[in-house]
């Protein structure tokens, strides 16, 4: 809804003011999030669910520790 409203009001010019490093960092963060959420299915391991600010690091640590329990 928000994006439609911005499109109707022709506010696309605001994206010019976003720096390339900001967009690059956001894209890299999104890629890391998607990778860590899918790695358990690719490797066939069981990973606990975590909450909080350090969720990404906890999931990576649990994934690395669980690699000896992989199902091929």
HTML snippet that shows the backbone in 3Dmol.js (N, CA, C, O; Angstrom):
<script src="https://3Dmol.org/build/3Dmol-min.js"></script>
<div id="view" style="width:600px;height:400px;position:relative"></div>
<script>
const pdb = `
ATOM      1  N   UNK A   1       0.829  -1.189   0.000  1.00  0.00           N
ATOM      2  CA  UNK A   1       0.000   0.000   0.000  1.00  0.00           C
ATOM      3  C   UNK A   1       0.879   1.261   0.000  1.00  0.00           C
ATOM      4  O   UNK A   1       0.625   2.221  -0.727  1.00  0.00           O
ATOM      5  N   UNK A   2       1.917   1.220   0.840  1.00  0.00           N
ATOM      6  CA  UNK A   2       2.819   2.365   0.948  1.00  0.00           C
ATOM      7  C   UNK A   2       3.536   2.623  -0.373  1.00  0.00           C
ATOM      8  O   UNK A   2       3.686   3.771  -0.791  1.00  0.00           O
ATOM      9  N   UNK A   3       3.978   1.546  -1.030  1.00  0.00           N
ATOM     10  CA  UNK A   3       4.688   1.693  -2.298  1.00  0.00           C
ATOM     11  C   UNK A   3       3.762   2.201  -3.394  1.00  0.00           C
ATOM     12  O   UNK A   3       4.178   2.988  -4.244  1.00  0.00           O
ATOM     13  N   UNK A   4       2.526   1.763  -3.381  1.00  0.00           N
ATOM     14  CA  UNK A   4       1.555   2.241  -4.377  1.00  0.00           C
ATOM     15  C   UNK A   4       1.331   3.742  -4.191  1.00  0.00           C
ATOM     16  O   UNK A   4       1.292   4.502  -5.159  1.00  0.00           O
ATOM     17  N   UNK A   5       1.186   4.148  -2.948  1.00  0.00           N
ATOM     18  CA  UNK A   5       0.978   5.569  -2.656  1.00  0.00           C
ATOM     19  C   UNK A   5       2.175   6.406  -3.110  1.00  0.00           C
ATOM     20  O   UNK A   5       2.005   7.489  -3.670  1.00  0.00           O
ATOM     21  N   UNK A   6       3.387   5.896  -2.865  1.00  0.00           N
ATOM     22  CA  UNK A   6       4.573   6.626  -3.311  1.00  0.00           C
ATOM     23  C   UNK A   6       4.632   6.685  -4.839  1.00  0.00           C
ATOM     24  O   UNK A   6       5.063   7.692  -5.400  1.00  0.00           O
ATOM     25  N   UNK A   7       4.205   5.623  -5.513  1.00  0.00           N
ATOM     26  CA  UNK A   7       4.185   5.622  -6.973  1.00  0.00           C
ATOM     27  C   UNK A   7       3.178   6.605  -7.526  1.00  0.00           C
ATOM     28  O   UNK A   7       3.460   7.301  -8.501  1.00  0.00           O
ATOM     29  N   UNK A   8       2.012   6.670  -6.917  1.00  0.00           N
ATOM     30  CA  UNK A   8       0.981   7.602  -7.362  1.00  0.00           C
ATOM     31  C   UNK A   8       1.440   9.048  -7.163  1.00  0.00           C
ATOM     32  O   UNK A   8       1.184   9.914  -8.000  1.00  0.00           O
ATOM     33  N   UNK A   9       2.113   9.289  -6.055  1.00  0.00           N
ATOM     34  CA  UNK A   9       2.594  10.643  -5.774  1.00  0.00           C
ATOM     35  C   UNK A   9       3.920  10.957  -6.462  1.00  0.00           C
ATOM     36  O   UNK A   9       4.465  12.047  -6.289  1.00  0.00           O
ATOM     37  N   UNK A  10       4.441  10.007  -7.243  1.00  0.00           N
ATOM     38  CA  UNK A  10       5.673  10.162  -8.012  1.00  0.00           C
ATOM     39  C   UNK A  10       6.852  10.566  -7.127  1.00  0.00           C
ATOM     40  O   UNK A  10       7.551  11.543  -7.399  1.00  0.00           O
ATOM     41  N   UNK A  11       7.055   9.784  -6.056  1.00  0.00           N
ATOM     42  CA  UNK A  11       8.135  10.067  -5.118  1.00  0.00           C
ATOM     43  C   UNK A  11       9.372   9.214  -5.382  1.00  0.00           C
ATOM     44  O   UNK A  11      10.207   9.055  -4.492  1.00  0.00           O
ATOM     45  N   UNK A  12       9.506   8.669  -6.576  1.00  0.00           N
ATOM     46  CA  UNK A  12      10.642   7.839  -6.923  1.00  0.00           C
ATOM     47  C   UNK A  12      11.961   8.588  -6.919  1.00  0.00           C
ATOM     48  O   UNK A  12      13.018   7.973  -6.777  1.00  0.00           O
ATOM     49  N   UNK A  13      11.921   9.893  -7.071  1.00  0.00           N
ATOM     50  CA  UNK A  13      13.150  10.685  -7.095  1.00  0.00           C
ATOM     51  C   UNK A  13      13.878  10.626  -5.751  1.00  0.00           C
ATOM     52  O   UNK A  13      15.064  10.951  -5.693  1.00  0.00           O
ATOM     53  N   UNK A  14      13.219  10.230  -4.689  1.00  0.00           N
ATOM     54  CA  UNK A  14      13.851  10.148  -3.370  1.00  0.00           C
ATOM     55  C   UNK A  14      14.968   9.103  -3.372  1.00  0.00           C
ATOM     56  O   UNK A  14      15.932   9.240  -2.618  1.00  0.00           O
ATOM     57  N   UNK A  15      14.860   8.071  -4.197  1.00  0.00           N
ATOM     58  CA  UNK A  15      15.872   7.019  -4.237  1.00  0.00           C
ATOM     59  C   UNK A  15      17.217   7.517  -4.759  1.00  0.00           C
ATOM     60  O   UNK A  15      18.243   6.873  -4.535  1.00  0.00           O
ATOM     61  N   UNK A  16      17.223   8.631  -5.436  1.00  0.00           N
ATOM     62  CA  UNK A  16      18.481   9.219  -5.914  1.00  0.00           C
ATOM     63  C   UNK A  16      19.384   9.571  -4.739  1.00  0.00           C
ATOM     64  O   UNK A  16      20.608   9.520  -4.862  1.00  0.00           O
ATOM     65  N   UNK A  17      18.799   9.925  -3.613  1.00  0.00           N
ATOM     66  CA  UNK A  17      19.556  10.384  -2.466  1.00  0.00           C
ATOM     67  C   UNK A  17      20.076   9.245  -1.584  1.00  0.00           C
ATOM     68  O   UNK A  17      20.778   9.503  -0.606  1.00  0.00           O
ATOM     69  N   UNK A  18      19.748   8.002  -1.906  1.00  0.00           N
ATOM     70  CA  UNK A  18      20.272   6.858  -1.159  1.00  0.00           C
ATOM     71  C   UNK A  18      21.635   6.494  -1.720  1.00  0.00           C
ATOM     72  O   UNK A  18      21.784   6.322  -2.930  1.00  0.00           O
ATOM     73  N   UNK A  19      22.624   6.376  -0.858  1.00  0.00           N
ATOM     74  CA  UNK A  19      23.997   6.101  -1.286  1.00  0.00           C
ATOM     75  C   UNK A  19      24.132   4.650  -1.754  1.00  0.00           C
ATOM     76  O   UNK A  19      23.422   3.765  -1.275  1.00  0.00           O
ATOM     77  N   UNK A  20      25.049   4.419  -2.693  1.00  0.00           N
ATOM     78  CA  UNK A  20      25.306   3.071  -3.184  1.00  0.00           C
ATOM     79  C   UNK A  20      25.780   2.132  -2.076  1.00  0.00           C
ATOM     80  O   UNK A  20      25.338   0.983  -2.049  1.00  0.00           O
ATOM     81  N   UNK A  21      26.665   2.562  -1.149  1.00  0.00           N
ATOM     82  CA  UNK A  21      27.043   1.657  -0.058  1.00  0.00           C
ATOM     83  C   UNK A  21      25.854   1.253   0.822  1.00  0.00           C
ATOM     84  O   UNK A  21      25.824   0.140   1.346  1.00  0.00           O
ATOM     85  N   UNK A  22      24.886   2.143   0.983  1.00  0.00           N
ATOM     86  CA  UNK A  22      23.703   1.811   1.762  1.00  0.00           C
ATOM     87  C   UNK A  22      22.907   0.702   1.079  1.00  0.00           C
ATOM     88  O   UNK A  22      22.495  -0.257   1.731  1.00  0.00           O
ATOM     89  N   UNK A  23      22.694   0.826  -0.204  1.00  0.00           N
ATOM     90  CA  UNK A  23      21.953  -0.186  -0.956  1.00  0.00           C
ATOM     91  C   UNK A  23      22.733  -1.491  -0.986  1.00  0.00           C
ATOM     92  O   UNK A  23      22.146  -2.564  -0.848  1.00  0.00           O
ATOM     93  N   UNK A  24      24.054  -1.416  -1.165  1.00  0.00           N
ATOM     94  CA  UNK A  24      24.897  -2.606  -1.185  1.00  0.00           C
ATOM     95  C   UNK A  24      24.864  -3.326   0.162  1.00  0.00           C
ATOM     96  O   UNK A  24      24.764  -4.552   0.206  1.00  0.00           O
ATOM     97  N   UNK A  25      24.945  -2.588   1.242  1.00  0.00           N
ATOM     98  CA  UNK A  25      24.885  -3.186   2.578  1.00  0.00           C
ATOM     99  C   UNK A  25      23.553  -3.832   2.856  1.00  0.00           C
ATOM    100  O   UNK A  25      23.497  -4.912   3.444  1.00  0.00           O
ATOM    101  N   UNK A  26      22.479  -3.191   2.444  1.00  0.00           N
ATOM    102  CA  UNK A  26      21.146  -3.759   2.632  1.00  0.00           C
ATOM    103  C   UNK A  26      20.998  -5.056   1.846  1.00  0.00           C
ATOM    104  O   UNK A  26      20.449  -6.032   2.356  1.00  0.00           O
ATOM    105  N   UNK A  27      21.480  -5.072   0.617  1.00  0.00           N
ATOM    106  CA  UNK A  27      21.396  -6.262  -0.225  1.00  0.00           C
ATOM    107  C   UNK A  27      22.227  -7.401   0.360  1.00  0.00           C
ATOM    108  O   UNK A  27      21.779  -8.547   0.363  1.00  0.00           O
ATOM    109  N   UNK A  28      23.422  -7.106   0.851  1.00  0.00           N
ATOM    110  CA  UNK A  28      24.273  -8.122   1.460  1.00  0.00           C
ATOM    111  C   UNK A  28      23.629  -8.684   2.720  1.00  0.00           C
ATOM    112  O   UNK A  28      23.653  -9.895   2.941  1.00  0.00           O
ATOM    113  N   UNK A  29      23.063  -7.834   3.533  1.00  0.00           N
ATOM    114  CA  UNK A  29      22.369  -8.287   4.740  1.00  0.00           C
ATOM    115  C   UNK A  29      21.183  -9.174   4.417  1.00  0.00           C
ATOM    116  O   UNK A  29      20.958 -10.181   5.089  1.00  0.00           O
ATOM    117  N   UNK A  30      20.426  -8.815   3.400  1.00  0.00           N
ATOM    118  CA  UNK A  30      19.288  -9.634   2.988  1.00  0.00           C
ATOM    119  C   UNK A  30      19.751 -10.990   2.467  1.00  0.00           C
ATOM    120  O   UNK A  30      19.115 -12.010   2.735  1.00  0.00           O
ATOM    121  N   UNK A  31      20.860 -11.004   1.720  1.00  0.00           N
ATOM    122  CA  UNK A  31      21.396 -12.265   1.198  1.00  0.00           C
ATOM    123  C   UNK A  31      21.863 -13.170   2.332  1.00  0.00           C
ATOM    124  O   UNK A  31      21.628 -14.377   2.288  1.00  0.00           O
ATOM    125  N   UNK A  32      22.521 -12.609   3.350  1.00  0.00           N
ATOM    126  CA  UNK A  32      22.952 -13.404   4.509  1.00  0.00           C
ATOM    127  C   UNK A  32      21.757 -13.979   5.253  1.00  0.00           C
ATOM    128  O   UNK A  32      21.787 -15.130   5.690  1.00  0.00           O
ATOM    129  N   UNK A  33      20.721 -13.190   5.396  1.00  0.00           N
ATOM    130  CA  UNK A  33      19.515 -13.659   6.080  1.00  0.00           C
ATOM    131  C   UNK A  33      18.865 -14.812   5.322  1.00  0.00           C
ATOM    132  O   UNK A  33      18.472 -15.806   5.932  1.00  0.00           O
ATOM    133  N   UNK A  34      18.748 -14.694   4.024  1.00  0.00           N
ATOM    134  CA  UNK A  34      18.141 -15.754   3.212  1.00  0.00           C
ATOM    135  C   UNK A  34      19.007 -17.007   3.249  1.00  0.00           C
ATOM    136  O   UNK A  34      18.483 -18.115   3.358  1.00  0.00           O
ATOM    137  N   UNK A  35      20.330 -16.848   3.159  1.00  0.00           N
ATOM    138  CA  UNK A  35      21.229 -18.001   3.184  1.00  0.00           C
ATOM    139  C   UNK A  35      21.096 -18.769   4.492  1.00  0.00           C
ATOM    140  O   UNK A  35      20.972 -19.994   4.480  1.00  0.00           O
ATOM    141  N   UNK A  36      21.122 -18.057   5.629  1.00  0.00           N
ATOM    142  CA  UNK A  36      21.047 -18.749   6.916  1.00  0.00           C
ATOM    143  C   UNK A  36      19.685 -19.384   7.152  1.00  0.00           C
ATOM    144  O   UNK A  36      19.588 -20.374   7.878  1.00  0.00           O
ATOM    145  N   UNK A  37      18.644 -18.842   6.561  1.00  0.00           N
ATOM    146  CA  UNK A  37      17.327 -19.453   6.743  1.00  0.00           C
ATOM    147  C   UNK A  37      17.141 -20.689   5.873  1.00  0.00           C
ATOM    148  O   UNK A  37      16.273 -21.511   6.164  1.00  0.00           O
ATOM    149  N   UNK A  38      17.933 -20.844   4.811  1.00  0.00           N
ATOM    150  CA  UNK A  38      17.780 -21.976   3.901  1.00  0.00           C
ATOM    151  C   UNK A  38      18.844 -23.047   4.055  1.00  0.00           C
ATOM    152  O   UNK A  38      18.665 -24.153   3.543  1.00  0.00           O
ATOM    153  N   UNK A  39      19.946 -22.764   4.741  1.00  0.00           N
ATOM    154  CA  UNK A  39      21.057 -23.707   4.818  1.00  0.00           C
ATOM    155  C   UNK A  39      20.658 -24.999   5.522  1.00  0.00           C
ATOM    156  O   UNK A  39      21.190 -26.059   5.195  1.00  0.00           O
ATOM    157  N   UNK A  40      19.741 -24.938   6.476  1.00  0.00           N
ATOM    158  CA  UNK A  40      19.325 -26.148   7.183  1.00  0.00           C
ATOM    159  C   UNK A  40      18.607 -27.120   6.250  1.00  0.00           C
ATOM    160  O   UNK A  40      18.720 -28.333   6.424  1.00  0.00           O
ATOM    161  N   UNK A  41      17.882 -26.614   5.279  1.00  0.00           N
ATOM    162  CA  UNK A  41      17.206 -27.482   4.331  1.00  0.00           C
ATOM    163  C   UNK A  41      18.173 -28.065   3.308  1.00  0.00           C
ATOM    164  O   UNK A  41      18.022 -29.214   2.893  1.00  0.00           O
ATOM    165  N   UNK A  42      19.149 -27.290   2.909  1.00  0.00           N
ATOM    166  CA  UNK A  42      20.127 -27.751   1.925  1.00  0.00           C
ATOM    167  C   UNK A  42      21.016 -28.835   2.517  1.00  0.00           C
ATOM    168  O   UNK A  42      21.308 -29.829   1.851  1.00  0.00           O
ATOM    169  N   UNK A  43      21.452 -28.651   3.769  1.00  0.00           N
ATOM    170  CA  UNK A  43      22.349 -29.605   4.407  1.00  0.00           C
ATOM    171  C   UNK A  43      21.614 -30.712   5.157  1.00  0.00           C
ATOM    172  O   UNK A  43      22.230 -31.704   5.547  1.00  0.00           O
ATOM    173  N   UNK A  44      20.322 -30.561   5.364  1.00  0.00           N
ATOM    174  CA  UNK A  44      19.537 -31.569   6.062  1.00  0.00           C
ATOM    175  C   UNK A  44      19.839 -31.645   7.547  1.00  0.00           C
ATOM    176  O   UNK A  44      19.861 -32.735   8.118  1.00  0.00           O
ATOM    177  N   UNK A  45      20.071 -30.512   8.173  1.00  0.00           N
ATOM    178  CA  UNK A  45      20.372 -30.478   9.603  1.00  0.00           C
ATOM    179  C   UNK A  45      19.233 -29.811  10.356  1.00  0.00           C
ATOM    180  O   UNK A  45      18.423 -29.084   9.781  1.00  0.00           O
ATOM    181  N   UNK A  46      19.191 -30.074  11.656  1.00  0.00           N
ATOM    182  CA  UNK A  46      18.179 -29.440  12.497  1.00  0.00           C
ATOM    183  C   UNK A  46      18.826 -28.281  13.239  1.00  0.00           C
ATOM    184  O   UNK A  46      19.856 -28.438  13.894  1.00  0.00           O
ATOM    185  N   UNK A  47      18.207 -27.124  13.125  1.00  0.00           N
ATOM    186  CA  UNK A  47      18.726 -25.908  13.759  1.00  0.00           C
ATOM    187  C   UNK A  47      17.633 -25.348  14.653  1.00  0.00           C
ATOM    188  O   UNK A  47      16.475 -25.239  14.251  1.00  0.00           O
ATOM    189  N   UNK A  48      18.023 -24.993  15.881  1.00  0.00           N
ATOM    190  CA  UNK A  48      17.066 -24.395  16.801  1.00  0.00           C
ATOM    191  C   UNK A  48      16.576 -23.057  16.287  1.00  0.00           C
ATOM    192  O   UNK A  48      17.245 -22.395  15.494  1.00  0.00           O
ATOM    193  N   UNK A  49      15.397 -22.671  16.752  1.00  0.00           N
ATOM    194  CA  UNK A  49      14.892 -21.338  16.427  1.00  0.00           C
ATOM    195  C   UNK A  49      15.395 -20.360  17.474  1.00  0.00           C
ATOM    196  O   UNK A  49      15.330 -20.635  18.672  1.00  0.00           O
ATOM    197  N   UNK A  50      15.889 -19.231  17.026  1.00  0.00           N
ATOM    198  CA  UNK A  50      16.414 -18.207  17.918  1.00  0.00           C
ATOM    199  C   UNK A  50      15.675 -16.897  17.681  1.00  0.00           C
ATOM    200  O   UNK A  50      15.125 -16.656  16.606  1.00  0.00           O
ATOM    201  N   UNK A  51      15.677 -16.063  18.709  1.00  0.00           N
ATOM    202  CA  UNK A  51      15.102 -14.720  18.626  1.00  0.00           C
ATOM    203  C   UNK A  51      16.138 -13.726  19.105  1.00  0.00           C
ATOM    204  O   UNK A  51      17.069 -14.088  19.824  1.00  0.00           O
ATOM    205  N   UNK A  52      15.983 -12.497  18.716  1.00  0.00           N
ATOM    206  CA  UNK A  52      16.847 -11.450  19.237  1.00  0.00           C
ATOM    207  C   UNK A  52      17.798 -10.882  18.205  1.00  0.00           C
ATOM    208  O   UNK A  52      17.775 -11.244  17.029  1.00  0.00           O
ATOM    209  N   UNK A  53      18.630  -9.985  18.686  1.00  0.00           N
ATOM    210  CA  UNK A  53      19.514  -9.232  17.804  1.00  0.00           C
ATOM    211  C   UNK A  53      20.622 -10.084  17.205  1.00  0.00           C
ATOM    212  O   UNK A  53      21.055  -9.814  16.085  1.00  0.00           O
ATOM    213  N   UNK A  54      21.093 -11.099  17.911  1.00  0.00           N
ATOM    214  CA  UNK A  54      22.208 -11.913  17.441  1.00  0.00           C
ATOM    215  C   UNK A  54      21.730 -13.236  16.831  1.00  0.00           C
ATOM    216  O   UNK A  54      22.470 -14.219  16.827  1.00  0.00           O
ATOM    217  N   UNK A  55      20.520 -13.260  16.328  1.00  0.00           N
ATOM    218  CA  UNK A  55      19.941 -14.475  15.760  1.00  0.00           C
ATOM    219  C   UNK A  55      20.802 -15.033  14.628  1.00  0.00           C
ATOM    220  O   UNK A  55      21.015 -16.243  14.561  1.00  0.00           O
ATOM    221  N   UNK A  56      21.287 -14.196  13.764  1.00  0.00           N
ATOM    222  CA  UNK A  56      22.079 -14.634  12.606  1.00  0.00           C
ATOM    223  C   UNK A  56      23.341 -15.361  13.055  1.00  0.00           C
ATOM    224  O   UNK A  56      23.679 -16.415  12.515  1.00  0.00           O
ATOM    225  N   UNK A  57      24.031 -14.808  14.033  1.00  0.00           N
ATOM    226  CA  UNK A  57      25.268 -15.422  14.525  1.00  0.00           C
ATOM    227  C   UNK A  57      24.971 -16.740  15.226  1.00  0.00           C
ATOM    228  O   UNK A  57      25.715 -17.706  15.060  1.00  0.00           O
ATOM    229  N   UNK A  58      23.891 -16.795  16.010  1.00  0.00           N
ATOM    230  CA  UNK A  58      23.524 -18.028  16.707  1.00  0.00           C
ATOM    231  C   UNK A  58      23.153 -19.136  15.724  1.00  0.00           C
ATOM    232  O   UNK A  58      23.518 -20.291  15.940  1.00  0.00           O
ATOM    233  N   UNK A  59      22.447 -18.811  14.668  1.00  0.00           N
ATOM    234  CA  UNK A  59      22.056 -19.803  13.667  1.00  0.00           C
ATOM    235  C   UNK A  59      23.286 -20.324  12.934  1.00  0.00           C
ATOM    236  O   UNK A  59      23.386 -21.525  12.682  1.00  0.00           O
ATOM    237  N   UNK A  60      24.218 -19.451  12.588  1.00  0.00           N
ATOM    238  CA  UNK A  60      25.444 -19.892  11.914  1.00  0.00           C
ATOM    239  C   UNK A  60      26.249 -20.806  12.823  1.00  0.00           C
ATOM    240  O   UNK A  60      26.752 -21.836  12.374  1.00  0.00           O
ATOM    241  N   UNK A  61      26.379 -20.446  14.097  1.00  0.00           N
ATOM    242  CA  UNK A  61      27.117 -21.273  15.051  1.00  0.00           C
ATOM    243  C   UNK A  61      26.462 -22.647  15.194  1.00  0.00           C
ATOM    244  O   UNK A  61      27.155 -23.664  15.180  1.00  0.00           O
ATOM    245  N   UNK A  62      25.153 -22.686  15.328  1.00  0.00           N
ATOM    246  CA  UNK A  62      24.441 -23.959  15.452  1.00  0.00           C
ATOM    247  C   UNK A  62      24.566 -24.775  14.172  1.00  0.00           C
ATOM    248  O   UNK A  62      24.681 -25.999  14.244  1.00  0.00           O
ATOM    249  N   UNK A  63      24.549 -24.147  13.017  1.00  0.00           N
ATOM    250  CA  UNK A  63      24.677 -24.850  11.743  1.00  0.00           C
ATOM    251  C   UNK A  63      26.057 -25.480  11.613  1.00  0.00           C
ATOM    252  O   UNK A  63      26.182 -26.619  11.161  1.00  0.00           O
ATOM    253  N   UNK A  64      27.089 -24.746  12.005  1.00  0.00           N
ATOM    254  CA  UNK A  64      28.448 -25.274  11.923  1.00  0.00           C
ATOM    255  C   UNK A  64      28.621 -26.439  12.893  1.00  0.00           C
ATOM    256  O   UNK A  64      29.254 -27.437  12.550  1.00  0.00           O
ATOM    257  N   UNK A  65      28.072 -26.325  14.086  1.00  0.00           N
ATOM    258  CA  UNK A  65      28.170 -27.396  15.080  1.00  0.00           C
ATOM    259  C   UNK A  65      27.363 -28.631  14.686  1.00  0.00           C
ATOM    260  O   UNK A  65      27.676 -29.735  15.131  1.00  0.00           O
ATOM    261  N   UNK A  66      26.337 -28.465  13.864  1.00  0.00           N
ATOM    262  CA  UNK A  66      25.456 -29.567  13.492  1.00  0.00           C
ATOM    263  C   UNK A  66      25.851 -30.248  12.182  1.00  0.00           C
ATOM    264  O   UNK A  66      25.159 -31.162  11.735  1.00  0.00           O
ATOM    265  N   UNK A  67      26.942 -29.822  11.567  1.00  0.00           N
ATOM    266  CA  UNK A  67      27.291 -30.392  10.271  1.00  0.00           C
ATOM    267  C   UNK A  67      27.674 -31.868  10.358  1.00  0.00           C
ATOM    268  O   UNK A  67      27.594 -32.582   9.358  1.00  0.00           O
ATOM    269  N   UNK A  68      28.088 -32.338  11.537  1.00  0.00           N
ATOM    270  CA  UNK A  68      28.415 -33.765  11.668  1.00  0.00           C
ATOM    271  C   UNK A  68      27.146 -34.616  11.737  1.00  0.00           C
ATOM    272  O   UNK A  68      27.234 -35.839  11.628  1.00  0.00           O
ATOM    273  N   UNK A  69      25.983 -34.014  11.914  1.00  0.00           N
ATOM    274  CA  UNK A  69      24.706 -34.732  11.980  1.00  0.00           C
ATOM    275  C   UNK A  69      23.931 -34.660  10.657  1.00  0.00           C
ATOM    276  O   UNK A  69      22.720 -34.877  10.642  1.00  0.00           O
ATOM    277  N   UNK A  70      24.614 -34.359   9.557  1.00  0.00           N
ATOM    278  CA  UNK A  70      23.933 -34.179   8.266  1.00  0.00           C
ATOM    279  C   UNK A  70      23.359 -35.490   7.770  1.00  0.00           C
ATOM    280  O   UNK A  70      23.947 -36.555   7.960  1.00  0.00           O
ATOM    281  N   UNK A  71      22.189 -35.400   7.123  1.00  0.00           N
ATOM    282  CA  UNK A  71      21.544 -36.551   6.492  1.00  0.00           C
ATOM    283  C   UNK A  71      21.749 -36.465   4.994  1.00  0.00           C
ATOM    284  O   UNK A  71      21.260 -35.534   4.353  1.00  0.00           O
ATOM    285  N   UNK A  72      22.464 -37.421   4.428  1.00  0.00           N
ATOM    286  CA  UNK A  72      22.681 -37.433   2.978  1.00  0.00           C
ATOM    287  C   UNK A  72      21.758 -38.392   2.325  1.00  0.00           C
ATOM    288  O   UNK A  72      21.789 -38.544   1.104  1.00  0.00           O
TER     289      UNK A  72
END
`;
const viewer = $3Dmol.createViewer("view");
viewer.addModel(pdb, "pdb");
viewer.setStyle({}, {cartoon: {color: "spectrum"}});
viewer.zoomTo();
viewer.render();
</script>
